[in-house]
Amino acid sequence: MNIVKPIKIASPISGQPVVPRLVERRYGDHIYQEAVWIDPASGAFIRKGIVKVVEAATGRDVTMEVVGR
């Protein structure tokens, strides 16, 4: 999954502005914060990506180490 910035974008479906929903998911020893863009008019999925990755135990940001960019 790509690293993304959680910014407002124009929907390619309806043209309306879309603000991402931020979701945190725990996988093993890491907590992934993901941004998900959904079209407000149709409810259709637009895109999603990783905002950051932190170690669950220490809270240390390990995004570049885990994603590899």
C-alpha positions in Angstrom: 0.0 0.0 0.0 1.2 3.5 -0.7 2.1 6.2 1.8 -0.3 9.1 1.5 -1.1 12.5 2.9 -4.6 12.7 4.3 -5.7 15.8 2.3 -9.0 16.8 0.8 -9.4 15.8 -2.8 -12.0 16.3 -5.6 -13.9 13.1 -6.2 -13.2 11.7 -9.7 -16.7 10.3 -9.7 -18.9 13.2 -8.6 -16.5 16.2 -8.5 -17.5 16.9 -4.8 -14.7 17.5 -2.2 -13.8 14.4 -0.2 -12.1 14.4 3.2 -10.5 11.1 4.1 -11.6 8.9 7.0 -8.7 7.9 9.2 -8.7 4.3 10.5 -6.2 2.7 12.8 -5.6 -1.0 12.6 -3.3 -3.2 14.7 -1.3 -5.9 12.9 1.2 -7.8 15.1 3.5 -5.3 16.9 2.5 -2.3 14.7 -0.4 0.1 14.5 -1.2 1.3 11.0 -3.0 4.5 10.4 -4.8 4.5 7.0 -6.7 7.2 5.1 -9.7 6.0 3.1 -11.5 8.3 0.6 -15.2 7.5 -0.2 -17.3 9.5 -2.7 -19.9 11.4 -0.6 -22.6 11.3 -3.4 -22.4 7.6 -4.3 -20.6 5.9 -1.4 -18.1 4.4 -3.9 -14.5 3.7 -2.8 -12.0 6.1 -4.3 -8.6 5.1 -2.8 -6.8 4.3 0.5 -3.2 4.4 1.7 -1.0 4.3 4.8 -0.5 7.6 6.7 1.9 6.3 9.3 3.0 3.1 11.1 4.0 3.1 14.8 5.3 0.4 17.1 2.5 -0.6 19.5 4.7 -0.9 22.5 6.8 2.2 22.2 4.8 4.6 20.0 7.9 5.1 17.8 7.2 6.0 14.2 8.5 3.2 11.9 6.7 4.1 8.7 9.8 4.2 6.5 11.2 1.0 8.0 8.0 -1.0 7.6 6.8 0.3 4.2 10.3 0.5 2.8 10.3 3.9 1.1 
